[in-house]
């Protein structure tokens, strides 16, 4: 489960960093997230844990997330 969160966090970091490229008007969808990683700490085996990453589209076209691949 922790690996899934790390993968999602990595994806979000890449997306956020892409938004800091030289000033050019970006057309299309743009993902924004306040939190890019989360650490569950120590979790007993068999315990179900979850965490919600809030993301939003600050672009000018619909943002479609059609696939998430956990590692």
C-alpha positions as CSV (number, residue, x, y, z in Angstrom):
1,X,0.0,0.0,0.0
2,X,2.9,2.3,0.8
3,X,4.4,1.7,-2.6
4,X,1.1,2.8,-4.2
5,X,1.1,6.1,-2.3
6,X,4.7,6.7,-3.3
7,X,3.9,6.1,-7.0
8,X,0.9,8.4,-6.8
9,X,3.1,11.0,-5.0
10,X,5.8,10.7,-7.7
11,X,3.2,11.2,-10.4
12,X,1.9,14.3,-8.7
13,X,5.4,15.7,-8.1
14,X,6.2,15.4,-11.8
15,X,2.9,17.0,-12.7
16,X,3.4,19.9,-10.3
17,X,7.0,20.4,-11.4
18,X,5.9,20.5,-15.0
19,X,3.8,23.6,-14.1
20,X,7.0,25.5,-13.1
21,X,8.4,25.6,-16.6
22,X,9.3,29.0,-18.2
23,X,6.3,31.3,-18.4
24,X,4.1,30.2,-21.3
25,X,0.4,30.1,-21.3
26,X,-0.6,26.5,-20.7
27,X,-3.8,25.5,-22.6
28,X,-5.7,22.4,-21.6
29,X,-6.0,20.6,-18.3
30,X,-3.6,21.2,-15.4
31,X,-3.5,19.2,-12.2
32,X,-2.9,20.9,-8.9
33,X,-2.4,19.2,-5.5
34,X,-1.5,20.7,-2.1
35,X,-0.2,17.4,-0.8
36,X,2.2,15.3,-2.9
37,X,3.1,12.5,-0.5
38,X,1.9,10.7,2.6
39,X,3.6,8.3,5.0
40,X,1.4,5.8,6.8
41,X,4.2,5.0,9.2
42,X,4.2,1.6,10.8
43,X,1.1,-0.4,9.9
44,X,0.3,-4.0,11.2
45,X,0.1,-6.5,8.4
46,X,-3.5,-7.1,7.3
47,X,-4.7,-3.7,8.5
48,X,-6.5,-1.7,5.8
49,X,-5.4,1.9,5.5
50,X,-6.4,4.7,3.1
51,X,-5.6,8.3,2.4
52,X,-7.2,10.8,0.1
53,X,-5.1,13.0,-2.1
54,X,-7.2,16.0,-3.1
55,X,-6.4,17.1,-6.7
56,X,-8.1,19.8,-8.8
57,X,-8.0,21.0,-12.3
58,X,-6.8,24.6,-12.6
59,X,-6.6,24.4,-16.4
60,X,-9.0,25.6,-19.0
61,X,-10.1,22.2,-20.3
62,X,-11.5,19.1,-18.6
63,X,-8.9,16.9,-16.7
64,X,-9.5,13.2,-17.4
65,X,-7.7,10.7,-15.2
66,X,-8.4,7.5,-17.1
67,X,-5.8,5.1,-15.6
68,X,-3.9,4.8,-12.3
69,X,-1.3,2.1,-12.1
70,X,-0.1,1.0,-8.6
71,X,3.3,-0.4,-8.2
